[in-house]
C-alpha cells in the first residue's frame, strides 16, 4: 500500500450519489487542494460539503471520476493509515457503533484510562 508523502488532494470529474437517492450530490467536481492549504467548504444544506469530507476519509466511495492524493488514487492507500493522516472538524459529531471509550480510543489506540477521561 502507498504512503501519503505531501498531501495534495485532487478531485477529477468526481461524482457521488447515495444509493437511496437519484440526485447526484457531486457532479463532475474538479478541485485541487495544494499542500499546506487551508480551505473551507461553504454552501447551503445538502450541497455536498460533508459528503466531500467523508469521501476523503473513505467513509463513502465515488460513483464516478477520481479522487487522488499526491497523484495516486485514494483506493491505493491503506484506509487506516489514510485516516490517521487526515484531520477534519465536522459540524455534526460522528460516533461509531461502539462504546464511548472505543470511539475515543479510535484516535489514539494506546491511550490509557487517564488520557481517555
N, C-alpha and C positions, 0 to 999 in steps of 0.2 A: 504494500500500500504506500501511497505517496505521503509526503510530509509538506505542510504549508511552510514556504520559505519567506515570502514577502507579505502576502495577504491582499493582493489586488483582486477585486471582485468584478466579474463582468456577466451581465445577463445578455444573451444574444437571442433575439426573437423569442423571448421566454413567454410561454403560455401556461396558464393554470386554470382549471375549473374543478370545483368539488364534484365528486361523483353524483351527489344528490341534486345538483343544480345544472341547468342548461346554460346559464350565463357564464362566460369566461370572466374570471377575476383579473387575470393578466392576459393581455392580447398583444403579442409581438413587442414586449418590453425590451428595450435596448438601453442599458445603463452600465456605465463603467465607473467604479469607485477606486480611486487611486490609493496607494499605500499611504497610511498616516492621515487620510482624510477623515473629517468629522462631518457626518451628514445627518439630516433629519428627514424622515418621510412624513409629509404633511398632506392631509386631504380629508374629504368627507368620509363618513362611516360607510364601510363596505367597498372602498376603492382599492384595497389590496395592500395596505401598509403592513398589517400584522402577518398577512399571508406571505409577503416578501421576506420578512424576518424569519418566519417559520420554514420557508424554503431554504434559507441559509443554514438553518440548524438541521435540515433534512427531516423535519417532522412531517413534511409533505414532499412529494417528488413532482417536478414539472410534468405537464402533459404535452409539452412541445417546446422546441428550442433547446437552449443550453444554458447552464449556469457553471461558470468557470471560476476557479481560484488559482491565481498565478498561471493562467492559461491552461489549466488541467481541469477536466470535467469533475464536478463535485462528487460524483459517484465513485471516483477512483480514490477518494480519501477514506480512511478508517473513520467511521461515524463517531466513535467515542473520542478519538484524538481531535477530530474536527470540532466537536462541541466544547472540548477543553480550551480551544484557542479563540473562541468567539464569545464576546461579552455583549449581551443585549439587555436593556431595561425595558420590559414590556409594560403597557398600560394596565393590563389585567394580569394578576399573578397566575402562574402556571404550576399546577401541582400534579404530580404523577400519582397513579393509583397505588399508593403505598402509605406508610406511616409518615407523620411529620418529620420524625427523626431521619427516616430514609430519604425523604425529599431534601433535607438539609445536607445530609451526607453525600448526595449526588454531586454537589460542588466540591467536596473535599472528603474522599472516602477514608482518609487517615485521621480525621478529626476525632479527638476523644470527647467524652461526655461534657467536659467543661467548655470546650470550644463550641459544641452543638448548642449548649444552653446560652 
